[in-house]
């Protein structure tokens, strides 16, 4: 089986790990893993790596994301989404202009407090497990970046659809909570869809029931937009054995190294010397 990435359309109600498990049963790859968790109640783009492509995880870890999410103001759940129980309800009327006036406050690099019902690690335990068991704990804010927030339209009273372009690791539920706090009220997020993850777009995503080997985007296609260099075949043995070789390319990081008509891996060039740091040879799958 080839190595590559499947752009999966994760359905509502399924965990990201469940998606991976189901694909594993269908395709039976040697290695498999997803490129960033999407909440069970959410849907949308979930890139899943097959075989050698699992080595690309660190390169995609910080790719930005685009979401569309519904925020309901005046009501709060303990999980900040539709899976939780309502813990607060207020009689308010949030106007569109109220939201438009404060949205600029949330654009840029911000310190964001993750929801307590999240997969954050707290002394070796998941935060959501502690929260479900009634354990009192505190999470630390983390720096994230919001590139843009658009108020798309009003659905009904106190219910709005937003589009959010943000860095990896951003909690959209927390944005709902924080916008509400700015308006002296509460909010929760009943629905979310991830429309883009890095270069993977929902318009080209594959449904779970349609998964097959032909849906795998090959490594060569995934990496064609990266910085590719082609090294003389005389260096092939040295490169695949982890040796550095003298090359006539600019110093830099994360070059896709091609040699002997195959992708060898991803390497760095320092002081004119190339060394592979991530081996992606297909024949080793």
Rosetta blueprint (number, residue, H / E / L):
1 X L
2 X L
3 X L
4 X E
5 X E
6 X E
7 X E
8 X E
9 X E
10 X E
11 X L
12 X L
13 X L
14 X L
15 X L
16 X H
17 X H
18 X H
19 X H
20 X H
21 X H
22 X H
23 X H
24 X H
25 X H
26 X H
27 X H
28 X L
29 X L
30 X L
31 X L
32 X E
33 X E
34 X E
35 X L
36 X L
37 X L
38 X L
39 X L
40 X L
41 X L
42 X L
43 X E
44 X E
45 X E
46 X E
47 X E
48 X E
49 X E
50 X E
51 X H
52 X H
53 X H
54 X H
55 X H
56 X H
57 X H
58 X H
59 X H
60 X H
61 X L
62 X L
63 X L
64 X L
65 X E
66 X E
67 X E
68 X E
69 X E
70 X E
71 X E
72 X E
73 X E
74 X L
75 X E
76 X E
77 X E
78 X L
79 X L
80 X L
81 X E
82 X L
83 X L
84 X L
85 X L
86 X E
87 X E
88 X E
89 X E
90 X L
91 X L
92 X L
93 X L
94 X L
95 X L
96 X H
97 X H
98 X H
99 X H
100 X H
101 X H
102 X H
103 X H
104 X H
105 X H
106 X H
107 X L
108 X E
109 X E
110 X E
111 X E
112 X E
113 X L
114 X L
115 X L
116 X L
117 X L
118 X L
119 X L
120 X L
121 X E
122 X E
123 X L
124 X L
125 X E
126 X E
127 X H
128 X H
129 X H
130 X H
131 X H
132 X H
133 X L
134 X L
135 X L
136 X L
137 X L
138 X L
139 X L
140 X L
141 X L
142 X E
143 X E
144 X E
145 X E
146 X E
147 X E
148 X E
149 X E
150 X E
151 X E
152 X E
153 X E
154 X E
155 X E
156 X E
157 X L
158 X L
159 X E
160 X E
161 X E
162 X E
163 X E
164 X E
165 X E
166 X E
167 X L
168 X L
169 X L
170 X L
171 X L
172 X H
173 X H
174 X H
175 X H
176 X H
177 X H
178 X H
179 X H
180 X H
181 X H
182 X H
183 X L
184 X L
185 X L
186 X L
187 X E
188 X E
189 X E
190 X E
191 X E
192 X E
193 X E
194 X E
195 X E
196 X E
197 X E
198 X L
199 X L
200 X E
201 X E
202 X H
203 X H
204 X H
205 X L
206 X E
207 X E
208 X H
209 X H
210 X H
211 X L
212 X L
213 X H
214 X H
215 X H
216 X L
217 X E
218 X E
219 X H
220 X H
221 X H
222 X H
223 X L
224 X L
225 X L
226 X L
227 X L
228 X E
229 X E
230 X E
231 X L
232 X L
233 X H
234 X H
235 X H
236 X H
237 X H
238 X H
239 X H
240 X H
241 X L
242 X L
243 X L
244 X L
245 X E
246 X E
247 X L
248 X L
249 X L
250 X L
251 X L
252 X E
253 X E
254 X E
255 X E
256 X E
257 X E
258 X E
259 X E
260 X L
261 X L
262 X E
263 X E
264 X E
265 X E
266 X E
267 X E
268 X E
269 X E
270 X E
271 X L
272 X L
273 X E
274 X E
275 X E
276 X E
277 X E
278 X E
279 X E
280 X L
281 X L
282 X H
283 X H
284 X H
285 X L
